[in-house]
Amino acid sequence: MIREEEALGKAYDTRLMRRLLSYARPQFWWIVLALFLTVIVTASTIVQPYLVKIAIDNDINTVSLPMVAYPLGHAPSGLPAVSFDGRSFVRVKALPAAPAASVPVYTILAANGRTAMIEGQMPRQAFTILPGERQIRFGTHLVPAVPVSSAALSRFRQQDVAGLELIGSIFLAALLLAFLANYLQAYILNWVAQSSIFSIRKDVITKIERMPAAFFDKNPTGRLVTRATNDVEALEEMYSSVMVNMIRDGLLLVGVVVIMFQMNTYLALISIAVLPIVFIAANIYRNKARTAYRNVRLALARINAFLAENISGMRVVQTFQRQQAQEQKFRSANGAFRDAGIREIRLFAVFRPFMDFLYTGMVAVLVWFGGGSIIDSTLTFGVVYAFIQYIQLLFQPINDVTQNYSILQSAMAASERLFALLDRPMELVDDPAPKALPAGRGKVAFDHVWFAYEPPNWVLRDVSFAIEPGQTVAFVGATGAGKTSIMSLLARFYDVQQGQVQVDGVDIREVAQADLRQRIAVVHQDVFIFAGTIRQNIALNKPLSDSQVVAAAQLVGADRFITRLPHGFDEPVQERGSTFSTGQRQLLSLARAVAADPAILVLDEATSNIDTESEQQIQAALKNLAGTRTMIVVAHRLSTIQNADRIFVMAQGQIREAGTHQELLAQGGLYYDLYRLQYKEDYNLA
């Protein structure tokens, strides 16, 4: 498997991204719809400040706009005119062409709760409307004015109110459209993400289930669980947000810049002048964040590994009073994780305030230049307001880079580990045209078999033997002699390097693994019981009747303790059968093997952890099974195999002796020595 350090080495990999996107390909048209909705959301976001700008300039700040007076009722048709003081007034901006210089214009001024109209445009200097609204003072000058009543002002503002209602309706429609598009987009993207994650997790679990036993020898369970859970989940947010967010941010940047230039080129150039600094800062942050993020992930991985190991081995830690020593190791790992996290936070604490500083500084510059232009009447307040809002939208995608980058980097690291697992070549593959096993009773033959877990360290050396259908044979020998390896080869958990393993005359490499294992049931020394019920564990989710389950338990004597349980065969089983004794778990495992009704039954130290009474029950059960199927027994306790048809004595990966119990004792060889050592007390008593 790829090491964590290697997997975190890249922040983006085009090859990995293409492969990740291939899992979303079945939902292609849904993704297209999500992208279309993204365009709608982005457009709705961009248009909102512009609508406010229109409302300010065209409807809110319009009472003081210059107007042209026509004789009452003689204003050009089609233009919004207001009757006042015996004339019809039309705003200059509504005219199809600018009025001649000789045409007088009028302006409505408001101050101190008074409103009046003067001839001419609104001056740039301060003014005061005198009581009675007949005169307005500009410094030391008095200008004649016509009072404007509240009713008359309402008539002048009527078109503004209508404009505000229209803009408000459009703004509300844009908000509702954005809300609906956002909802649909989020739903679709999360559905696409969950569908893609479902496919990835299915492929990962399928791959793990089909890996040979050698794979699990080299890969800890915790690492594989992490691949199927944490690493897969790390991809979900990338599918649901990052990909579309990157497109949305790009559209937002382009759209904002285009509208800014459309409104005012001078202010737009001022606004985007800061972007090179922003992109340089973001690039520096990205490079430094990669190292900081990698250090945090590595420190977290070390903590997880430490916790998994120590929690699993807590009994050993407590037995040998190693709590303080382990706590010290954890404090060291935990401190490294804390320090790495602080370094990452420190980096983020510099980048985000710096972005805020640039944003605030840009707003200050806009207020400075824009405010001066408003005073000079070369720019409207609505344009300045819109630019301030667009500056905020301009910085939003840049700020999103930090979050999206972390998500993307985590996804790249997780995908690299996942694809390393998915691309791992299968060490055991079925023949493209597998043979069917003949309808036999379980003949087994090893023909000059050589096997090593790590060549050239041979575990089995030129092993040959044959077991006829219905025979009961046993393998004995010292630890490491190769007994369990023979059982593993028979079930094809591994492949031999030389020679052949045959079942009913067929090389097992030419048989589909599923067909082979239907013929074989193995009871391991290290028993595994699944969470569920006793009935489910014996049947192992096969369609067995209650009577078959009960019969299998009775055959091995497991029914004695099962019937004493509160719920009998429906008694809940905790994880790994932790509420049962080791002997009870072994009896359940034996009952499970018998219930499968295999042609070949393998007992790998199956009686090593049960009491003498239970052992006698199992021996009686094995006698009942004798002759009906082939049984292969690996045992250290020689009392369990004395009735075997044939006993093979192994040493250093070879079969040194073979015969019945009595024949081997008569030879006075290795078997005799094992028997004498195991029952030396009886010899001493004799």
Buried (B, 14 or more C-beta within 10 A) or exposed (E): BBEBEEBBBBBEBEEBBEBBBEBBEEBEEBBEBBBEBBBBBBBBBBBBBBBBBBBBBBBBBBBEBBBBBBEEEEBEEEBEBBEBEEBBBBBBEBBEEEEEEEEEBBBBBEEEEBBBBBEEBBBEEEBEBBEEBEBBEBEEEEBEBBBBEEEBBEBBBEBBEEBBEBBEEBBEEBEEBBEBBBEBBBEBBBBBBEBBBEBBBEBBBEBBEEBBBBBEEEBEEBBBEBBBEEBBEBBBBBBBBBBBBBBBBEBBBEBBBEBBBEBBEEBBEBBBEBBEEBEEBBEBBBEBBBEBBBBBBBBBBBBBBBEBBBEEEEEEBEEEEBEEEBEEEBEEBBEBBEEBBEBBEEBBEBBEEBBEEBBEEBBEBBBEBBEEBBEEEEBBBBBBBBBBBBBEBBBBBBBBBBEBBBBBBBBBBBBBBBBBBBEEEEEBEBEEEBBEBEEBBBBBBBBEBBBBBEEEEBBBBBBEBEBBBBBBBBBBBEEEBBBBBBBBBBBBBBBBEBBBBBBBEBBBBBBBBEBBBBBBBBBBBEBEBBEBBBBBBBBEEEEBEEEBBBBBBBBBBBBBBBEEBEEBBEBEBEEEBEBBEEBBBBBBBBBBBBBBBBBBBBBBBBBBBBEEEBBBBBBEBBEEBBBBBBBBBBBBBBBBBBBBBBBBBBBBBBBBBBBBBEEBBEBEBBBBEBBEEEBEEEEEEE
